[in-house]
Structures are given as structure tokens and as C-alpha cells.
Amino acid sequence: MELKALGLSNWFRDRIRGTMLEDYQLARISAVDKESYIIIGVSGECRAELTGKIMYAAGSPIDYPTVGDWVYVQYFDENTFAVIHEIVPRRTLLKRKTPGKAVDIQLIAANIDTALIVQSLDSNFNLQRLERYLVVARESSILPVILLSKSDLVSEGHINARLKEISKRLPDVIVVSFSNLSGDMSEIREMLIEGETFCLLGSSGVGKTTLLNNLLGEETYETRTVREKDDKGRHTTARRQLTILDNGAIIIDTPGMRELGAFDVEAGIESTFTGIAELSRSCRFTDCSHTQETGCSVLSALEDGRIERKQYENYIKMVRESRHYSMSYHEKRKKDKDFGKMVRTVKKIKDNKIK
């Protein structure tokens, strides 16, 4: 397979170091399985592992490869195994806070052109969650597209009402409703451009994997029905994996995410909550929190109905969350660095005493 068919655009070619290609080849990460990787390149697909140098130098999860990354590799055993030596600079990176109480980064996928955010039109529909996905995508300058699944389960009036809700809150986002049962994927297929990389995002049970199977034209990946008692989905996709469609578009499927904690997403928040961001520039105080200050343009717009309360509450929640997790994460990194520095100093003193 040619590297161009795997998404190697001129942007990446301009950032490839020619000296590296004297000893290594280029490949793309197609799946990650704990500490083992699957790569795909001109020699096909095979398993790969990291060099000790990468693991030793890694300061955070960002320093490790993820699905969609381009990497320099060295093949062994007649191209059946490879060693990853370095990551090619990323154009975009989707990430979130790790689930639970731990404050760290979890990588979703790299070098994504378009994020296909799938949400079903039944009880799963949630505008606040859609805004959260948009913030994460836009923080990395990834184009978001909203796909509303299970249109066969609701009336046309219900669909139109949902479309109006989204248009009012998120006026500049492409939205497409579809049914996995009808089999008509024409509107979605038209978006899938050869050589570009798309990522399926959404909760479990919204139909991401079924959509991917429909686009492939066969039941390649296992799917499950949602639980009847609460309409919640069950995880089918166990890992992030890269697939190439017949038309040459590249899709990365991801496991359903119940949590999408975000930090360091100020740019994403501003580009998603554009109306609130614009109003905030007219506030009396430059450090306005938009919660209680006199002369706050955002609160004024909230009172007279120019801003929806749910949108305002989601905005405030995401700003606070981003700042809290950012502070906690950077403080943790600083403590880790200080501790590492102390350990090296003690070791150096101990070695000098031994000498």
C-alpha cells in the first residue's frame, strides 16, 4: 500500500527528516493494544514495539504513539515485526482527561481531519454532551461533524425539532441525520474524502460500529444492542482501530466514552461557545468569571434570554473544569519533575561518596 493512501499528505512530507529515512521506514499506527502496537505501511501490517529510548524519555502519555500517528520504524523477521524509533510531528491530536479521579491525559487519536460525532436521536440525545465533544475537537483544530443516528426510531417532527435545537446553539456545524437500518449512507459517504482521516466519536450504543460496517459493506466488526432497561450502550469496540474504506477515506473507530473530561481547552471553549466568548469581551472586568460581577455582559444576556441557561451552565462548568484539571495536572508534572531532580541529585552525591 502506498503511503499516500494511508493519509501521508504534503503537510507530513514537509516535516519528515530525510536523514531518518536512511535507516528507517515510515508507517502509521493502526491500533494500540496496551504496550504493543499494530502498524501499517508499504510492507503491509504487522506488530511493533517501542524502543527503550522512547519509553525512557517519555514525560507524559503525549510522548507515546497513538492510533493515527506516523512513525519511523525498523522492520525485522521479513517485515513481520517492527520497532518504533520516533514519532513524526502531529498535525492534530484528540485527547481527554483519563476517566475517574486520576488527573492525566489519555490520547484518543492523532492526525485527524474530521471528527464524526455520533449521537442517537432517542434518549441518548444531549446538547451539552455535543458541545463538550465540539470543544475537544476544536481545541486541536479538527473539523467537527454531527451525525444523528437512529432516525428510524423517531418521527420527522422529532428530527426537525432536534435539528433546530442544534442550529440555535451550534449554528456553524454540519449536521446529518441517518438510520443504520435504512442502508442509505449517501450523504455521509459524500463527506468521506480519499486520503483524509476521520474519527468516530460518541457514547456506547449510538451506532458507530454499525455505521462503520455499513460503510464497509460487510459485518467486519462486532456490534451489540443497547440494554433495554436504561437504553445505555454496551462497549463493542475494545480499542481504537484504523480502517480504510473502498473509496480511500480513512476511519478510526473508538470505544464509547461515558466521560469526556477536558483540560487545557480554552481555545476549544471559545470557538464552540462563540456567542458567550464575544459577549465576555464587553464585560466591565477583564477577569470576569461571569457568575456574579457587576457589569457582566454574559449575565446580562442570560437575564434577557439572549443566552440559553443550559448553554451558559455548560460553559461555566467546562471553564471551571478545564482550569481545575489544568492546574492539577501541571502541579503534578512539576512535583514529578522536582522529585526526579531530587532523586538524581541524591544518586549523584551517593556515587561521589563511593568514589
C-alpha positions as CSV (number, residue, x, y, z in Angstrom):
1,M,0.0,0.0,0.0
2,E,1.3,3.5,-0.9
3,L,1.8,5.9,2.0
4,K,-0.4,8.5,0.3
5,A,-3.3,6.1,0.5
6,L,-2.6,5.9,4.3
7,G,-3.0,9.7,4.6
8,L,0.6,10.9,4.1
9,S,-0.1,14.4,2.9
10,N,2.3,17.2,1.9
11,W,2.0,18.6,5.5
12,F,3.7,15.5,6.8
13,R,6.2,15.2,3.9
14,D,7.4,18.7,4.7
15,R,8.2,17.6,8.3
16,I,9.8,14.2,7.6
17,R,13.6,14.2,8.3
18,G,15.3,12.7,5.3
19,T,18.2,11.5,7.4
20,M,15.8,9.3,9.3
21,L,14.7,7.5,6.1
22,E,18.3,6.4,5.5
23,D,17.9,3.8,8.3
24,Y,14.1,3.6,8.9
25,Q,10.8,3.5,7.1
26,L,7.6,5.3,7.6
27,A,4.5,3.6,8.9
28,R,1.2,4.6,10.5
29,I,-0.2,3.3,13.8
30,S,-3.4,1.4,13.0
31,A,-4.1,0.0,16.5
32,V,-2.8,0.1,20.1
33,D,-3.0,-2.9,22.4
34,K,-1.6,-1.8,25.8
35,E,2.2,-1.7,25.2
36,S,2.0,-3.3,21.8
37,Y,1.2,-1.6,18.5
38,I,0.0,-2.6,15.1
39,I,1.4,-0.5,12.2
40,I,0.6,-0.4,8.5
41,G,3.0,0.7,5.7
42,V,4.2,-0.2,2.3
43,S,5.1,-3.6,3.6
44,G,1.6,-4.3,5.0
45,E,0.5,-4.6,8.6
46,C,2.5,-6.1,11.5
47,R,3.0,-5.8,15.2
48,A,5.5,-3.3,16.6
49,E,7.1,-2.3,19.9
50,L,8.7,0.9,21.2
51,T,12.4,1.4,21.7
52,G,13.6,1.8,25.3
53,K,14.7,5.3,24.3
54,I,11.2,6.4,23.7
55,M,9.9,4.9,26.9
56,Y,12.8,6.3,29.0
57,A,12.4,9.8,27.5
58,A,8.6,9.9,27.8
59,G,7.4,12.5,30.3
60,S,3.7,12.1,29.7
61,P,1.2,10.0,27.6
62,I,1.6,12.6,24.8
63,D,5.1,11.3,24.2
64,Y,3.8,7.8,23.3
65,P,2.3,6.9,19.9
66,T,-1.4,6.6,19.4
67,V,-3.7,5.5,16.6
68,G,-3.2,7.7,13.6
69,D,0.4,8.6,14.3
70,W,3.1,8.5,11.7
71,V,6.2,6.8,13.0
72,Y,9.8,5.9,11.9
73,V,10.2,2.1,12.1
74,Q,12.7,-0.6,11.6
75,Y,11.5,-3.9,10.3
76,F,12.7,-7.4,11.3
77,D,11.9,-11.0,10.5
78,E,10.9,-10.5,6.9
79,N,8.7,-7.5,7.8
80,T,6.6,-9.4,10.3
81,F,7.8,-7.3,13.3
82,A,9.0,-3.8,13.7
83,V,10.5,-1.4,16.3
84,I,9.2,2.1,16.6
85,H,12.0,4.7,16.9
86,E,10.3,8.1,16.7
87,I,7.0,9.9,16.2
88,V,6.6,12.2,13.2
89,P,5.3,15.6,14.2
90,R,1.5,15.6,14.6
91,R,-0.9,17.8,12.8
92,T,-3.8,17.3,15.2
93,L,-4.3,15.3,18.4
94,L,-7.5,14.3,20.1
95,K,-7.2,13.8,23.8
96,R,-9.2,13.8,27.0
97,K,-8.7,13.6,30.8
98,T,-8.3,10.0,31.9
99,P,-11.6,8.6,33.3
100,G,-12.1,8.6,37.0
101,K,-10.3,10.7,39.7
102,A,-6.8,10.5,38.2
103,V,-5.7,13.7,36.5
104,D,-3.7,12.7,33.4
105,I,-4.0,12.7,29.7
106,Q,-5.5,9.9,27.6
107,L,-4.8,10.0,23.9
108,I,-7.8,9.2,21.6
109,A,-6.3,9.5,18.1
110,A,-3.8,11.6,16.1
111,N,-3.7,13.4,12.7
112,I,-7.5,13.5,12.4
113,D,-9.0,15.8,9.7
114,T,-12.7,15.4,10.7
115,A,-14.3,14.2,13.9
116,L,-17.6,12.4,13.2
117,I,-19.6,12.9,16.4
118,V,-22.3,10.3,16.6
119,Q,-25.3,10.8,18.9
120,S,-28.6,9.0,18.6
121,L,-32.0,10.8,18.3
122,D,-33.5,8.7,21.1
123,S,-32.9,9.2,24.8
124,N,-29.2,9.5,24.2
125,F,-29.5,12.9,22.7
126,N,-27.8,15.6,24.8
127,L,-26.8,19.0,23.5
128,Q,-24.5,19.7,26.4
129,R,-22.6,16.5,25.6
130,L,-22.4,17.6,21.9
131,E,-20.9,20.9,23.0
132,R,-18.3,19.0,25.0
133,Y,-17.3,16.9,22.0
134,L,-17.0,20.0,19.9
135,V,-14.7,21.7,22.4
136,V,-12.4,18.7,22.4
137,A,-12.3,18.6,18.6
138,R,-11.9,22.3,18.0
139,E,-9.1,22.6,20.6
140,S,-7.0,20.6,18.1
141,S,-8.4,22.4,15.0
142,I,-10.3,19.3,13.9
143,L,-13.4,19.9,11.9
144,P,-16.5,18.5,13.8
145,V,-19.5,17.0,12.0
146,I,-22.5,15.8,14.0
147,L,-24.2,12.6,12.9
148,L,-27.6,11.9,14.4
149,S,-28.3,8.1,14.3
150,K,-31.5,6.0,14.7
151,S,-33.7,8.4,12.7
152,D,-35.9,5.4,12.1
153,L,-37.0,5.3,15.7
154,V,-38.5,8.8,15.8
155,S,-40.9,10.9,13.8
156,E,-39.9,13.5,11.2
157,G,-41.2,16.2,13.5
158,H,-38.9,15.0,16.3
159,I,-35.9,15.0,13.9
160,N,-36.7,18.6,12.8
161,A,-37.0,19.7,16.4
162,R,-33.6,18.3,17.3
163,L,-32.0,19.9,14.2
164,K,-33.5,23.3,15.2
165,E,-32.1,22.9,18.7
166,I,-28.6,22.2,17.4
167,S,-28.8,25.0,14.8
168,K,-29.7,27.5,17.5
169,R,-26.9,26.5,19.8
170,L,-24.3,25.4,17.3
171,P,-25.1,27.3,14.1
172,D,-21.9,26.7,12.2
173,V,-21.7,22.8,12.5
174,I,-22.7,20.4,9.7
175,V,-25.4,18.0,11.0
176,V,-26.7,14.9,9.2
177,S,-29.4,12.5,10.5
178,F,-29.4,8.9,9.3
179,S,-30.5,5.4,10.0
180,N,-28.3,2.3,10.1
181,L,-31.3,0.2,9.2
182,S,-32.2,2.0,6.0
183,G,-28.8,1.5,4.5
184,D,-28.8,4.9,2.8
185,M,-25.4,6.3,3.6
186,S,-25.1,8.5,0.6
187,E,-25.0,11.8,2.5
188,I,-22.3,10.5,4.8
189,R,-20.3,8.9,2.0
190,E,-20.1,12.2,0.2
191,M,-18.2,13.7,3.2
192,L,-15.6,10.9,3.3
193,I,-12.8,12.1,1.1
194,E,-10.0,9.9,-0.2
195,G,-6.8,10.2,1.8
196,E,-8.3,12.1,4.7
197,T,-8.7,10.7,8.2
198,F,-12.0,10.7,10.0
199,C,-12.6,9.6,13.7
200,L,-15.9,8.2,15.0
201,L,-16.7,9.6,18.5
202,G,-19.7,9.1,20.7
203,S,-21.2,7.1,23.6
204,S,-21.6,3.3,23.6
205,G,-24.7,2.2,21.7
206,V,-25.2,5.1,19.4
207,G,-24.3,3.0,16.3
208,K,-20.7,4.0,15.5
209,T,-19.6,0.4,14.7
210,T,-22.8,-0.4,12.8
211,L,-22.2,2.7,10.7
212,L,-18.6,1.6,10.0
213,N,-19.9,-1.8,9.0
214,N,-22.4,-0.2,6.7
215,L,-19.8,2.0,5.1
216,L,-17.6,-1.1,4.6
217,G,-20.5,-3.0,3.1
218,E,-19.9,-6.0,5.4
219,E,-20.1,-7.1,9.1
220,T,-16.4,-6.6,9.7
221,Y,-16.7,-5.5,13.4
222,E,-18.9,-7.0,16.1
223,T,-21.9,-5.0,17.3
224,R,-24.3,-5.2,20.2
225,T,-27.8,-3.9,21.1
226,V,-28.3,-1.4,23.9
227,R,-29.7,-2.5,27.2
228,E,-33.4,-2.4,27.3
229,K,-33.7,-1.3,30.9
230,D,-31.9,2.0,30.5
231,D,-31.2,2.4,26.8
232,K,-27.5,2.6,27.6
233,G,-25.0,1.1,25.2
234,R,-22.5,-1.7,25.9
235,H,-18.9,-1.4,24.7
236,T,-18.3,-3.3,21.5
237,T,-15.2,-1.6,20.1
238,A,-12.5,-2.6,22.5
239,R,-9.7,-0.5,21.1
240,R,-9.1,2.3,18.7
241,Q,-8.5,1.0,15.2
242,L,-7.8,2.4,11.8
243,T,-9.8,1.2,8.7
244,I,-9.5,2.2,5.1
245,L,-12.8,2.3,3.0
246,D,-13.1,1.3,-0.6
247,N,-13.2,5.0,-1.6
248,G,-9.9,5.6,0.0
249,A,-11.2,7.5,3.1
250,I,-9.6,6.5,6.4
251,I,-11.7,6.0,9.5
252,I,-10.7,5.5,13.1
253,D,-13.3,3.8,15.3
254,T,-13.1,4.5,19.0
255,P,-14.7,2.8,22.1
256,G,-17.7,4.5,23.5
257,M,-16.9,7.3,26.0
258,R,-19.1,7.9,29.0
259,E,-16.7,10.6,30.3
260,L,-15.1,13.3,28.3
261,G,-13.1,15.3,30.8
262,A,-11.2,18.1,29.3
263,F,-8.4,20.4,30.4
264,D,-6.2,23.0,28.5
265,V,-9.1,23.5,26.1
266,E,-9.6,27.3,26.4
267,A,-9.3,27.7,22.6
268,G,-11.9,25.0,22.0
269,I,-14.3,26.5,24.5
270,E,-14.0,29.9,22.9
271,S,-14.6,28.6,19.4
272,T,-17.6,26.5,20.5
273,F,-19.3,29.0,22.8
274,T,-18.7,31.8,20.3
275,G,-21.7,34.0,21.5
276,I,-20.6,33.9,25.1
277,A,-17.0,34.5,24.2
278,E,-17.9,37.5,22.1
279,L,-20.1,38.9,25.0
280,S,-17.3,38.4,27.5
281,R,-15.1,40.9,25.7
282,S,-17.6,43.6,26.7
283,C,-17.6,42.8,30.4
284,R,-16.7,45.5,32.9
285,F,-13.8,43.5,34.3
286,T,-11.2,41.7,32.2
287,D,-11.0,38.8,34.7
288,C,-14.8,38.5,34.9
289,S,-15.9,35.0,36.0
290,H,-19.4,35.6,34.5
291,T,-21.1,34.4,37.7
292,Q,-21.7,37.4,40.0
293,E,-19.8,40.5,38.8
294,T,-21.5,43.9,38.2
295,G,-21.3,44.9,34.6
296,C,-21.0,41.3,33.3
297,S,-22.3,41.3,29.7
298,V,-22.8,37.5,29.8
299,L,-25.1,37.6,32.9
300,S,-27.0,40.4,31.3
301,A,-27.5,38.3,28.1
302,L,-28.6,35.4,30.3
303,E,-31.2,37.5,32.1
304,D,-32.8,38.9,28.9
305,G,-32.8,35.5,27.2
306,R,-30.1,36.0,24.6
307,I,-28.2,33.1,26.0
308,E,-29.9,29.8,27.0
309,R,-29.4,28.9,30.6
310,K,-28.3,25.3,29.9
311,Q,-25.7,26.6,27.4
312,Y,-24.5,29.1,30.0
313,E,-24.3,26.5,32.7
314,N,-22.4,24.1,30.4
315,Y,-20.0,26.9,29.5
316,I,-19.3,27.8,33.2
317,K,-18.9,24.1,34.0
318,M,-16.4,23.5,31.2
319,V,-14.3,26.6,32.0
320,R,-14.1,25.6,35.7
321,E,-13.3,22.0,34.8
322,S,-10.6,23.0,32.3
323,R,-8.9,25.3,34.8
324,H,-9.1,22.9,37.7
325,Y,-7.7,19.9,35.8
326,S,-5.1,22.1,34.1
327,M,-3.8,23.3,37.4
328,S,-3.9,19.9,39.0
329,Y,-2.1,18.3,36.0
330,H,0.7,20.9,35.8
331,E,1.2,20.9,39.5
332,K,1.5,17.1,39.4
333,R,4.0,17.3,36.5
334,K,6.1,19.9,38.4
335,K,6.1,17.7,41.5
336,D,7.2,14.7,39.4
337,K,10.0,16.7,37.8
338,D,11.1,18.1,41.2
339,F,11.1,14.5,42.7
340,G,13.1,13.2,39.7
341,K,15.6,16.0,40.1
342,M,16.0,15.2,43.8
343,V,16.5,11.5,43.1
344,R,19.2,12.3,40.5
345,T,20.9,14.7,43.0
346,V,20.9,12.1,45.8
347,K,22.2,9.5,43.4
348,K,25.0,11.8,42.3
349,I,26.0,12.6,45.9
350,K,26.0,8.9,46.7
351,D,28.1,8.0,43.7
352,N,30.6,10.7,44.6
353,K,30.9,9.4,48.1
354,I,31.5,5.9,46.8
355,K,34.3,7.2,44.6
